[in-house]
């Protein structure tokens, strides 16, 4: 399994913002978003930097940090069959697992997962037609494998909201599980977009999702 990086930081996005976590970032993605902030973890974006690691090697590196929370991210973890066994081993070690995915791919035999973090890509991503797979999104919305879910959407313009609402209409997602996140990797740009995005969240009863790691450290790897 090719791993781009394993690092210890705080969760900067979503329901668990601020929780110290070990991040396992796989290399490889089936999409190519124009605003991707981790191109080094995507073959499609000309990146693909990483090291081939066995699951025991990954577990050994993870456990050095004595973690309680793990974030499996990418790239796209659902591209790899090894993800199933990795999650099993993480859960057998009594770790809280967040799985981050764009929601376009599904793996059979997934074990129970503490938090499914699904981030469907809107047209502002310029990722093309493959960015949305309605059948897979329904599985993420209805599967009892996930003890909790969050649906994160990257927002660049106010008009993105109508597209988001059309996408989620058949999925019956609770507004409290919908998180709107300003697009950007610069703290100043994020602050500017956050001001009007907060007002949209208040109007639609969605959650506002800051990018705490960018605010604290900027757009850097391993943070």
TIVOTI-30781 format. One record per residue: residue number from 1; y, x, z of N, C-alpha, C in turn. Coordinates in Angstrom, 3 decimals. Example, Ala and Ser with C-alpha at 12.3 -4.5 7.8 and 13.67 -1.06 7.14 Angstrom:
BEGIN
1 / -5.690 / 13.190 / 7.800 / -4.500 / 12.300 / 7.800 / -3.300 / 13.200 / 7.800
2 / -2.250 / 12.850 / 7.080 / -1.060 / 13.670 / 7.140 / 0.030 / 12.900 / 7.870
This chain:
BEGIN
1 / -1.186 / 0.861 / 0.000 / 0.000 / 0.000 / 0.000 / 1.236 / 0.898 / 0.000
2 / 2.131 / 0.692 / -0.958 / 3.288 / 1.567 / -1.023 / 4.391 / 1.055 / -0.096
3 / 4.836 / 1.927 / 0.788 / 5.827 / 1.570 / 1.791 / 7.115 / 2.340 / 1.512
4 / 8.207 / 1.604 / 1.423 / 9.502 / 2.220 / 1.177 / 10.040 / 2.886 / 2.440
5 / 9.933 / 2.179 / 3.578 / 10.420 / 2.742 / 4.833 / 9.900 / 1.924 / 6.009
6 / 9.769 / 2.588 / 7.141 / 9.469 / 1.945 / 8.418 / 10.526 / 2.456 / 9.396
7 / 11.247 / 1.531 / 10.016 / 12.317 / 1.971 / 10.912 / 12.517 / 0.960 / 12.037
8 / 13.174 / 1.419 / 13.086 / 13.437 / 0.615 / 14.276 / 14.925 / 0.308 / 14.332
9 / 15.265 / -0.982 / 14.426 / 16.667 / -1.376 / 14.473 / 16.751 / -2.717 / 15.200
10 / 17.848 / -3.423 / 15.000 / 17.933 / -4.802 / 15.463 / 17.874 / -5.719 / 14.258
11 / 17.339 / -6.906 / 14.479 / 17.349 / -7.897 / 13.407 / 18.785 / -8.327 / 13.175
12 / 19.248 / -8.200 / 11.924 / 20.639 / -8.496 / 11.610 / 20.865 / -9.876 / 11.035
13 / 19.792 / -10.603 / 10.725 / 19.931 / -11.896 / 10.059 / 18.978 / -12.928 / 10.666
14 / 19.397 / -14.185 / 10.636 / 18.484 / -15.267 / 10.955 / 18.418 / -15.660 / 12.419
15 / 17.403 / -16.439 / 12.740 / 17.244 / -17.003 / 14.074 / 17.062 / -15.942 / 15.153
16 / 16.555 / -14.785 / 14.776 / 16.280 / -13.732 / 15.758 / 17.317 / -12.618 / 15.714
17 / 18.516 / -12.931 / 15.232 / 19.579 / -11.927 / 15.170 / 19.774 / -11.252 / 16.523
18 / 19.802 / -9.927 / 16.494 / 20.020 / -9.150 / 17.703 / 18.765 / -8.664 / 18.386
19 / 17.580 / -9.142 / 17.956 / 16.318 / -8.745 / 18.577 / 15.912 / -7.358 / 18.073
20 / 15.666 / -6.386 / 18.955 / 15.129 / -5.099 / 18.503 / 13.794 / -5.303 / 17.776
21 / 13.671 / -4.706 / 16.615 / 12.505 / -4.952 / 15.763 / 12.166 / -3.708 / 14.956
22 / 10.883 / -3.578 / 14.638 / 10.448 / -2.564 / 13.685 / 10.330 / -3.226 / 12.318
23 / 10.953 / -2.626 / 11.325 / 10.949 / -3.147 / 9.965 / 9.960 / -2.347 / 9.122
24 / 9.071 / -3.064 / 8.458 / 8.144 / -2.466 / 7.497 / 8.581 / -2.958 / 6.125
25 / 9.121 / -2.047 / 5.325 / 9.623 / -2.436 / 4.006 / 8.677 / -1.948 / 2.918
26 / 8.054 / -2.894 / 2.215 / 7.150 / -2.528 / 1.128 / 7.964 / -2.199 / -0.124
27 / 7.350 / -1.442 / -1.011 / 7.968 / -1.104 / -2.295 / 7.375 / -2.003 / -3.372
28 / 8.251 / -2.657 / -4.117 / 7.811 / -3.518 / -5.203 / 8.362 / -4.918 / -5.056
29 / 8.895 / -5.464 / -6.152 / 9.435 / -6.821 / -6.145 / 9.222 / -7.430 / -7.521
30 / 8.945 / -8.722 / -7.548 / 8.734 / -9.404 / -8.824 / 10.019 / -10.011 / -9.374
31 / 11.131 / -9.844 / -8.656 / 12.426 / -10.341 / -9.115 / 13.400 / -9.175 / -9.253
32 / 14.501 / -9.458 / -9.928 / 15.547 / -8.452 / -10.054 / 16.895 / -9.149 / -9.878
33 / 17.353 / -9.180 / -8.641 / 18.608 / -9.862 / -8.329 / 19.784 / -8.920 / -8.562
34 / 20.847 / -9.457 / -9.150 / 22.003 / -8.623 / -9.483 / 22.660 / -8.038 / -8.243
35 / 22.572 / -8.753 / -7.098 / 23.217 / -8.268 / -5.879 / 22.220 / -7.677 / -4.884
36 / 21.046 / -7.296 / -5.336 / 20.026 / -6.729 / -4.451 / 20.599 / -5.569 / -3.645
37 / 20.407 / -5.622 / -2.313 / 20.929 / -4.554 / -1.458 / 19.866 / -3.518 / -1.107
38 / 18.656 / -3.679 / -1.655 / 17.600 / -2.683 / -1.436 / 16.933 / -2.315 / -2.757
39 / 17.692 / -1.874 / -3.765 / 17.092 / -1.553 / -5.066 / 16.080 / -0.423 / -4.984
40 / 16.179 / 0.419 / -3.967 / 15.225 / 1.510 / -3.806 / 13.823 / 1.001 / -3.470
41 / 13.705 / -0.273 / -3.106 / 12.402 / -0.853 / -2.784 / 11.879 / -1.748 / -3.900
42 / 12.478 / -1.659 / -5.074 / 12.101 / -2.549 / -6.170 / 11.796 / -1.759 / -7.428
43 / 10.569 / -1.864 / -7.893 / 10.219 / -1.243 / -9.171 / 11.089 / -1.810 / -10.288
44 / 11.280 / -3.134 / -10.255 / 12.001 / -3.811 / -11.329 / 13.451 / -3.374 / -11.423
45 / 14.008 / -2.889 / -10.315 / 15.413 / -2.460 / -10.324 / 15.545 / -0.961 / -10.539
46 / 14.446 / -0.332 / -10.985 / 14.499 / 1.092 / -11.247 / 14.329 / 1.945 / -10.013
47 / 13.878 / 1.303 / -8.928 / 13.691 / 2.039 / -7.674 / 12.250 / 2.486 / -7.537
48 / 11.533 / 1.858 / -6.614 / 10.141 / 2.204 / -6.433 / 9.924 / 3.428 / -5.579
49 / 10.916 / 3.774 / -4.761 / 10.748 / 4.912 / -3.872 / 9.876 / 4.510 / -2.689
50 / 8.922 / 5.350 / -2.346 / 8.068 / 5.037 / -1.208 / 6.855 / 5.938 / -1.167
51 / 6.041 / 5.721 / -0.147 / 4.833 / 6.503 / 0.055 / 3.630 / 5.582 / 0.159
52 / 2.520 / 6.006 / -0.416 / 1.282 / 5.253 / -0.286 / 0.745 / 5.445 / 1.131
53 / 0.522 / 4.329 / 1.823 / 0.040 / 4.388 / 3.197 / -1.105 / 3.398 / 3.374
54 / -2.123 / 3.789 / 4.130 / -3.181 / 2.861 / 4.508 / -2.667 / 1.981 / 5.637
55 / -3.349 / 0.881 / 5.872 / -2.943 / -0.001 / 6.969 / -3.054 / 0.709 / 8.320
56 / -4.113 / 1.490 / 8.598 / -4.117 / 2.247 / 9.860 / -2.935 / 3.201 / 9.985
57 / -2.520 / 3.823 / 8.903 / -1.357 / 4.706 / 8.954 / -0.079 / 3.917 / 9.262
58 / 0.044 / 2.748 / 8.646 / 1.206 / 1.897 / 8.922 / 1.225 / 1.485 / 10.389
59 / 0.075 / 1.062 / 10.896 / -0.002 / 0.628 / 12.294 / 0.332 / 1.777 / 13.236
60 / -0.156 / 2.969 / 12.926 / 0.118 / 4.132 / 13.769 / 1.615 / 4.413 / 13.834
61 / 2.290 / 4.328 / 12.681 / 3.734 / 4.577 / 12.641 / 4.496 / 3.489 / 13.397
62 / 4.087 / 2.251 / 13.208 / 4.754 / 1.131 / 13.877 / 4.655 / 1.250 / 15.392
63 / 3.467 / 1.583 / 15.878 / 3.232 / 1.571 / 17.320 / 3.945 / 2.708 / 18.047
64 / 4.447 / 3.702 / 17.309 / 5.227 / 4.770 / 17.937 / 6.467 / 4.217 / 18.638
65 / 6.951 / 3.077 / 18.154 / 8.183 / 2.507 / 18.693 / 7.928 / 1.544 / 19.852
66 / 6.660 / 1.301 / 20.175 / 6.301 / 0.340 / 21.231 / 7.036 / -0.990 / 21.035
67 / 6.866 / -1.593 / 19.874 / 7.671 / -2.774 / 19.531 / 7.104 / -4.059 / 20.129
68 / 7.928 / -5.087 / 20.119 / 7.465 / -6.442 / 20.396 / 7.603 / -7.326 / 19.158
69 / 8.573 / -6.986 / 18.290 / 8.834 / -7.777 / 17.091 / 8.735 / -6.897 / 15.846
70 / 8.092 / -7.449 / 14.829 / 7.917 / -6.779 / 13.541 / 8.519 / -7.655 / 12.447
71 / 9.213 / -7.016 / 11.507 / 9.717 / -7.711 / 10.330 / 9.067 / -7.070 / 9.107
72 / 8.255 / -7.848 / 8.409 / 7.604 / -7.376 / 7.179 / 8.448 / -7.853 / 6.010
73 / 9.043 / -6.891 / 5.305 / 10.051 / -7.224 / 4.310 / 9.857 / -6.364 / 3.065
74 / 10.818 / -6.379 / 2.176 / 10.650 / -5.625 / 0.949 / 11.961 / -5.384 / 0.251
75 / 11.896 / -5.320 / -1.094 / 10.766 / -5.728 / -1.922 / 10.229 / -7.118 / -1.603
76 / 8.987 / -7.344 / -2.008 / 8.331 / -8.634 / -1.835 / 6.927 / -8.416 / -1.269
77 / 6.729 / -8.636 / 0.045 / 5.415 / -8.417 / 0.667 / 4.302 / -9.273 / 0.076
78 / 4.642 / -10.435 / -0.476 / 3.608 / -11.340 / -0.983 / 3.029 / -10.867 / -2.314
79 / 3.488 / -9.738 / -2.828 / 2.900 / -9.166 / -4.041 / 1.584 / -8.465 / -3.763
80 / 1.288 / -8.161 / -2.503 / 0.206 / -7.242 / -2.182 / -0.882 / -7.918 / -1.349
81 / -2.132 / -7.825 / -1.818 / -3.245 / -8.398 / -1.069 / -3.384 / -7.768 / 0.309
82 / -2.984 / -6.498 / 0.445 / -3.097 / -5.801 / 1.727 / -2.217 / -6.424 / 2.812
83 / -1.230 / -7.215 / 2.388 / -0.338 / -7.868 / 3.356 / -1.125 / -8.744 / 4.316
84 / -2.180 / -9.385 / 3.824 / -2.985 / -10.275 / 4.680 / -3.597 / -9.497 / 5.838
85 / -4.240 / -8.370 / 5.543 / -4.874 / -7.582 / 6.602 / -3.830 / -6.941 / 7.514
86 / -2.707 / -6.523 / 6.946 / -1.661 / -5.925 / 7.768 / -1.147 / -6.928 / 8.798
87 / -0.909 / -8.152 / 8.375 / -0.447 / -9.173 / 9.325 / -1.511 / -9.440 / 10.381
88 / -2.783 / -9.487 / 9.967 / -3.866 / -9.674 / 10.952 / -3.832 / -8.574 / 12.013
89 / -3.695 / -7.334 / 11.572 / -3.699 / -6.216 / 12.516 / -2.475 / -6.253 / 13.424
90 / -1.330 / -6.634 / 12.879 / -0.129 / -6.750 / 13.702 / -0.283 / -7.844 / 14.757
91 / -0.871 / -8.964 / 14.362 / -1.071 / -10.056 / 15.321 / -2.130 / -9.685 / 16.357
92 / -3.170 / -8.952 / 15.947 / -4.188 / -8.501 / 16.903 / -3.604 / -7.543 / 17.937
93 / -2.471 / -6.917 / 17.591 / -1.776 / -6.036 / 18.531 / -0.755 / -6.811 / 19.377
94 / -0.820 / -8.150 / 19.300 / 0.056 / -9.032 / 20.086 / 1.538 / -8.853 / 19.759
95 / 1.824 / -8.651 / 18.473 / 3.199 / -8.485 / 18.034 / 3.705 / -9.758 / 17.362
96 / 4.978 / -10.038 / 17.562 / 5.638 / -11.156 / 16.882 / 5.956 / -10.712 / 15.460
97 / 5.510 / -11.486 / 14.472 / 5.655 / -11.101 / 13.068 / 6.571 / -12.075 / 12.327
98 / 7.600 / -11.512 / 11.704 / 8.424 / -12.243 / 10.744 / 8.049 / -11.777 / 9.350
99 / 7.736 / -12.711 / 8.471 / 7.442 / -12.401 / 7.077 / 8.626 / -12.828 / 6.233
100 / 9.249 / -11.877 / 5.545 / 10.381 / -12.171 / 4.671 / 9.905 / -12.213 / 3.222
101 / 10.278 / -13.273 / 2.508 / 9.799 / -13.475 / 1.151 / 10.801 / -14.305 / 0.363
102 / 10.789 / -14.138 / -0.955 / 11.622 / -14.964 / -1.827 / 10.975 / -16.314 / -2.120
103 / 9.728 / -16.484 / -1.709 / 9.075 / -17.779 / -1.874 / 8.577 / -18.069 / -3.263
104 / 8.251 / -17.033 / -4.031 / 7.734 / -17.242 / -5.390 / 6.234 / -17.013 / -5.491
105 / 5.636 / -16.356 / -4.491 / 4.229 / -15.975 / -4.528 / 3.540 / -16.421 / -3.245
106 / 2.235 / -16.669 / -3.341 / 1.436 / -17.092 / -2.197 / 0.165 / -16.258 / -2.143
107 / -0.275 / -15.944 / -0.938 / -1.518 / -15.209 / -0.743 / -2.530 / -16.077 / -0.007
108 / -3.760 / -16.078 / -0.488 / -4.818 / -16.807 / 0.204 / -5.184 / -16.088 / 1.495
109 / -5.712 / -16.845 / 2.448 / -6.257 / -16.298 / 3.701 / -5.201 / -15.684 / 4.611
110 / -3.955 / -16.115 / 4.473 / -2.943 / -15.637 / 5.407 / -3.279 / -16.077 / 6.826
111 / -3.102 / -15.204 / 7.816 / -3.273 / -15.613 / 9.210 / -2.013 / -16.326 / 9.689
112 / -2.037 / -16.934 / 10.867 / -0.817 / -17.539 / 11.417 / 0.298 / -16.510 / 11.563
113 / 1.514 / -16.938 / 11.273 / 2.682 / -16.067 / 11.266 / 3.756 / -16.700 / 12.144
114 / 4.387 / -15.904 / 12.982 / 5.352 / -16.439 / 13.939 / 6.577 / -17.038 / 13.265
115 / 7.134 / -16.318 / 12.299 / 8.338 / -16.803 / 11.628 / 8.254 / -16.517 / 10.143
116 / 8.258 / -17.569 / 9.361 / 8.361 / -17.427 / 7.921 / 9.826 / -17.464 / 7.531
117 / 10.305 / -16.374 / 6.927 / 11.706 / -16.278 / 6.516 / 11.748 / -16.349 / 5.002
118 / 12.021 / -17.535 / 4.484 / 11.958 / -17.775 / 3.043 / 13.369 / -17.760 / 2.478
119 / 13.567 / -16.978 / 1.435 / 14.901 / -16.808 / 0.859 / 14.865 / -17.068 / -0.641
120 / 14.807 / -18.353 / -1.046 / 14.820 / -18.650 / -2.483 / 16.115 / -18.173 / -3.124
121 / 16.003 / -17.676 / -4.330 / 17.169 / -17.117 / -5.015 / 17.831 / -18.171 / -5.889
122 / 19.107 / -18.392 / -5.655 / 19.889 / -19.313 / -6.466 / 20.297 / -18.637 / -7.765
123 / 20.937 / -19.394 / -8.647 / 21.312 / -18.825 / -9.950 / 22.331 / -17.704 / -9.810
124 / 23.030 / -17.630 / -8.672 / 23.982 / -16.531 / -8.489 / 23.297 / -15.169 / -8.430
125 / 21.964 / -15.172 / -8.294 / 21.210 / -13.914 / -8.254 / 20.970 / -13.327 / -9.636
126 / 21.135 / -14.152 / -10.685 / 20.848 / -13.732 / -12.066 / 19.415 / -13.231 / -12.218
127 / 18.503 / -13.798 / -11.425 / 17.113 / -13.337 / -11.437 / 16.233 / -14.083 / -12.431
128 / 16.800 / -15.052 / -13.160 / 16.036 / -15.736 / -14.192 / 15.184 / -16.878 / -13.665
129 / 14.368 / -17.452 / -14.559 / 13.591 / -18.645 / -14.236 / 12.519 / -18.382 / -13.183
130 / 11.985 / -17.168 / -13.122 / 10.897 / -16.869 / -12.194 / 11.342 / -16.870 / -10.735
131 / 12.644 / -17.007 / -10.495 / 13.145 / -16.947 / -9.127 / 12.737 / -18.173 / -8.302
132 / 12.335 / -19.264 / -8.984 / 11.951 / -20.490 / -8.282 / 10.544 / -20.899 / -8.703
133 / 9.668 / -21.094 / -7.712 / 8.318 / -21.601 / -7.944 / 8.136 / -22.814 / -7.031
134 / 8.371 / -24.022 / -7.536 / 8.342 / -25.216 / -6.685 / 7.038 / -25.398 / -5.916
135 / 5.900 / -25.111 / -6.542 / 4.614 / -25.283 / -5.869 / 4.491 / -24.349 / -4.663
136 / 4.917 / -23.116 / -4.827 / 4.847 / -22.157 / -3.717 / 5.835 / -22.536 / -2.619
137 / 7.017 / -22.972 / -2.989 / 7.993 / -23.393 / -1.983 / 7.456 / -24.554 / -1.150
138 / 6.732 / -25.471 / -1.794 / 6.118 / -26.578 / -1.038 / 5.099 / -26.065 / -0.036
139 / 4.337 / -25.047 / -0.425 / 3.373 / -24.470 / 0.508 / 4.081 / -23.869 / 1.717
140 / 5.153 / -23.140 / 1.471 / 5.891 / -22.559 / 2.589 / 6.486 / -23.645 / 3.477
141 / 6.880 / -24.766 / 2.875 / 7.515 / -25.837 / 3.639 / 6.515 / -26.647 / 4.455
142 / 5.262 / -26.705 / 4.008 / 4.312 / -27.617 / 4.642 / 3.153 / -26.933 / 5.366
143 / 2.899 / -25.658 / 5.092 / 1.739 / -24.993 / 5.689 / 1.872 / -24.909 / 7.204
144 / 0.759 / -25.159 / 7.887 / 0.765 / -25.062 / 9.350 / 0.520 / -23.629 / 9.826
145 / 0.521 / -22.663 / 8.889 / 0.358 / -21.256 / 9.268 / 1.585 / -20.717 / 9.995
146 / 2.752 / -21.336 / 9.747 / 3.995 / -20.804 / 10.285 / 4.374 / -21.537 / 11.567
147 / 4.512 / -20.786 / 12.647 / 4.932 / -21.385 / 13.908 / 6.399 / -21.780 / 13.866
148 / 7.173 / -21.093 / 13.044 / 8.583 / -21.415 / 12.836 / 8.967 / -20.950 / 11.443
149 / 10.051 / -21.520 / 10.919 / 10.537 / -21.170 / 9.585 / 12.050 / -21.063 / 9.600
150 / 12.546 / -20.271 / 8.682 / 13.973 / -20.278 / 8.379 / 14.117 / -20.116 / 6.874
151 / 15.075 / -20.832 / 6.311 / 15.324 / -20.786 / 4.877 / 16.710 / -20.197 / 4.672
152 / 16.763 / -18.953 / 4.199 / 18.017 / -18.231 / 4.050 / 18.482 / -18.285 / 2.590
153 / 19.745 / -18.619 / 2.414 / 20.320 / -18.683 / 1.073 / 21.558 / -17.793 / 1.002
154 / 21.589 / -16.922 / -0.013 / 22.746 / -16.074 / -0.248 / 23.777 / -16.880 / -1.033
155 / 24.989 / -16.967 / -0.478 / 26.044 / -17.791 / -1.061 / 27.191 / -16.896 / -1.538
156 / 27.575 / -17.095 / -2.794 / 28.719 / -16.345 / -3.334 / 29.924 / -17.244 / -3.575
157 / 29.681 / -18.544 / -3.886 / 30.757 / -19.489 / -4.177 / 30.433 / -20.840 / -3.534
158 / 31.438 / -21.624 / -3.296 / 31.229 / -22.944 / -2.705 / 30.327 / -23.812 / -3.584
159 / 30.385 / -23.610 / -4.900 / 29.576 / -24.430 / -5.805 / 28.077 / -24.185 / -5.649
160 / 27.690 / -23.082 / -4.983 / 26.270 / -22.811 / -4.761 / 25.621 / -23.882 / -3.889
161 / 26.410 / -24.594 / -3.098 / 25.852 / -25.565 / -2.167 / 25.145 / -26.703 / -2.893
162 / 25.724 / -27.206 / -3.979 / 25.087 / -28.313 / -4.705 / 23.751 / -27.880 / -5.292
163 / 23.675 / -26.662 / -5.788 / 22.406 / -26.148 / -6.316 / 21.371 / -26.038 / -5.201
164 / 21.793 / -25.528 / -4.061 / 20.906 / -25.413 / -2.897 / 20.353 / -26.782 / -2.507
165 / 21.210 / -27.779 / -2.470 / 20.787 / -29.100 / -2.021 / 19.788 / -29.738 / -2.977
166 / 19.958 / -29.510 / -4.270 / 18.984 / -30.007 / -5.235 / 17.636 / -29.331 / -5.047
167 / 17.662 / -28.050 / -4.736 / 16.426 / -27.287 / -4.553 / 15.651 / -27.773 / -3.333
168 / 16.339 / -28.023 / -2.236 / 15.643 / -28.352 / -0.990 / 15.319 / -29.836 / -0.858
169 / 15.882 / -30.670 / -1.713 / 15.710 / -32.121 / -1.578 / 14.251 / -32.538 / -1.461
170 / 13.338 / -32.031 / -2.308 / 11.939 / -32.474 / -2.186 / 11.150 / -31.773 / -1.081
171 / 11.771 / -30.812 / -0.374 / 11.036 / -30.003 / 0.599 / 11.153 / -30.523 / 2.032
172 / 12.067 / -31.465 / 2.263 / 12.211 / -32.084 / 3.584 / 12.415 / -31.038 / 4.683
173 / 13.402 / -30.177 / 4.478 / 13.707 / -29.112 / 5.435 / 14.780 / -29.589 / 6.408
174 / 14.573 / -29.352 / 7.683 / 15.567 / -29.718 / 8.684 / 16.828 / -28.874 / 8.482
175 / 18.019 / -29.482 / 8.570 / 19.260 / -28.713 / 8.404 / 19.344 / -27.513 / 9.337
176 / 18.770 / -27.619 / 10.528 / 18.831 / -26.507 / 11.491 / 18.011 / -25.306 / 11.044
177 / 17.139 / -25.485 / 10.048 / 16.342 / -24.375 / 9.516 / 16.958 / -23.765 / 8.257
178 / 18.100 / -24.289 / 7.817 / 18.772 / -23.790 / 6.621 / 19.912 / -22.882 / 7.048
179 / 19.851 / -21.636 / 6.614 / 20.833 / -20.630 / 7.007 / 21.588 / -20.148 / 5.774
180 / 22.903 / -20.208 / 5.837 / 23.738 / -19.767 / 4.726 / 24.334 / -18.403 / 5.050
181 / 24.168 / -17.474 / 4.132 / 24.532 / -16.080 / 4.349 / 25.506 / -15.631 / 3.257
182 / 26.654 / -15.063 / 3.620 / 27.587 / -14.599 / 2.590 / 27.020 / -13.414 / 1.827
183 / 27.193 / -13.424 / 0.513 / 26.741 / -12.293 / -0.296 / 27.725 / -11.148 / -0.156
184 / 27.185 / -9.931 / -0.036 / 28.032 / -8.757 / 0.027 / 27.438 / -7.685 / 0.917
185 / 27.773 / -6.451 / 0.623 / 27.307 / -5.322 / 1.435 / 28.469 / -4.553 / 2.048
186 / 29.660 / -5.108 / 1.914 / 30.860 / -4.499 / 2.483 / 31.365 / -5.384 / 3.625
187 / 31.605 / -4.825 / 4.808 / 32.033 / -5.644 / 5.948 / 33.295 / -6.460 / 5.685
188 / 34.241 / -5.915 / 4.913 / 35.474 / -6.639 / 4.625 / 35.193 / -7.850 / 3.742
189 / 34.382 / -7.655 / 2.685 / 34.025 / -8.766 / 1.803 / 33.237 / -9.829 / 2.564
190 / 32.318 / -9.397 / 3.410 / 31.545 / -10.347 / 4.203 / 32.449 / -11.174 / 5.111
191 / 33.435 / -10.539 / 5.715 / 34.354 / -11.257 / 6.594 / 35.161 / -12.290 / 5.815
192 / 35.617 / -11.922 / 4.617 / 36.400 / -12.850 / 3.795 / 35.571 / -14.069 / 3.401
193 / 34.338 / -13.838 / 2.963 / 33.497 / -14.955 / 2.538 / 33.005 / -15.772 / 3.725
194 / 32.872 / -15.133 / 4.862 / 32.378 / -15.840 / 6.039 / 33.336 / -16.941 / 6.477
195 / 34.618 / -16.741 / 6.277 / 35.607 / -17.710 / 6.760 / 35.422 / -19.078 / 6.114
196 / 35.245 / -19.102 / 4.779 / 35.053 / -20.403 / 4.141 / 33.608 / -20.874 / 4.227
197 / 32.654 / -19.929 / 4.359 / 31.258 / -20.327 / 4.473 / 30.990 / -21.007 / 5.811
198 / 31.633 / -20.551 / 6.870 / 31.493 / -21.209 / 8.168 / 31.911 / -22.673 / 8.074
199 / 32.993 / -22.934 / 7.351 / 33.461 / -24.313 / 7.217 / 32.450 / -25.168 / 6.455
200 / 31.796 / -24.595 / 5.439 / 30.745 / -25.327 / 4.720 / 29.564 / -25.624 / 5.632
201 / 29.207 / -24.663 / 6.471 / 28.111 / -24.887 / 7.418 / 28.451 / -26.017 / 8.381
202 / 29.675 / -26.051 / 8.859 / 30.095 / -27.115 / 9.759 / 30.035 / -28.472 / 9.064
203 / 30.437 / -28.496 / 7.797 / 30.468 / -29.761 / 7.055 / 29.063 / -30.301 / 6.790
204 / 28.124 / -29.404 / 6.472 / 26.782 / -29.844 / 6.083 / 25.759 / -29.730 / 7.219
205 / 26.184 / -29.251 / 8.378 / 25.299 / -29.086 / 9.528 / 24.213 / -28.043 / 9.277
206 / 24.550 / -27.001 / 8.502 / 23.659 / -25.869 / 8.296 / 24.043 / -24.741 / 9.260
207 / 23.141 / -23.788 / 9.414 / 23.449 / -22.632 / 10.247 / 24.197 / -21.573 / 9.440
208 / 25.154 / -20.949 / 10.087 / 25.796 / -19.781 / 9.491 / 24.984 / -18.547 / 9.863
209 / 24.752 / -17.680 / 8.890 / 23.914 / -16.500 / 9.100 / 24.732 / -15.241 / 8.843
210 / 25.222 / -14.590 / 9.887 / 25.942 / -13.332 / 9.686 / 24.983 / -12.218 / 9.285
211 / 25.528 / -11.107 / 8.826 / 24.724 / -9.929 / 8.503 / 25.156 / -8.837 / 9.477
212 / 24.616 / -8.946 / 10.681 / 25.070 / -8.119 / 11.786 / 24.881 / -6.632 / 11.516
213 / 23.773 / -6.269 / 10.875 / 23.510 / -4.856 / 10.614 / 24.551 / -4.237 / 9.680
214 / 25.032 / -5.028 / 8.704 / 26.077 / -4.528 / 7.810 / 27.395 / -4.401 / 8.560
215 / 27.680 / -5.375 / 9.416 / 28.908 / -5.315 / 10.205 / 28.926 / -4.095 / 11.121
216 / 27.756 / -3.755 / 11.675 / 27.683 / -2.644 / 12.610 / 27.618 / -1.283 / 11.932
217 / 26.818 / -1.202 / 10.856 / 26.493 / 0.107 / 10.287 / 26.960 / 0.301 / 8.849
218 / 27.364 / -0.771 / 8.174 / 27.640 / -0.670 / 6.753 / 26.359 / -0.809 / 5.945
219 / 26.446 / -0.571 / 4.646 / 25.302 / -0.718 / 3.755 / 24.515 / 0.590 / 3.712
220 / 23.631 / 0.763 / 4.705 / 22.865 / 1.990 / 4.810 / 21.380 / 1.661 / 4.936
221 / 20.554 / 2.638 / 4.598 / 19.105 / 2.497 / 4.797 / 18.744 / 2.767 / 6.265
222 / 17.615 / 2.204 / 6.658 / 17.064 / 2.524 / 7.971 / 17.879 / 2.022 / 9.141
223 / 18.591 / 0.900 / 8.937 / 19.397 / 0.365 / 10.027 / 19.058 / -1.094 / 10.257
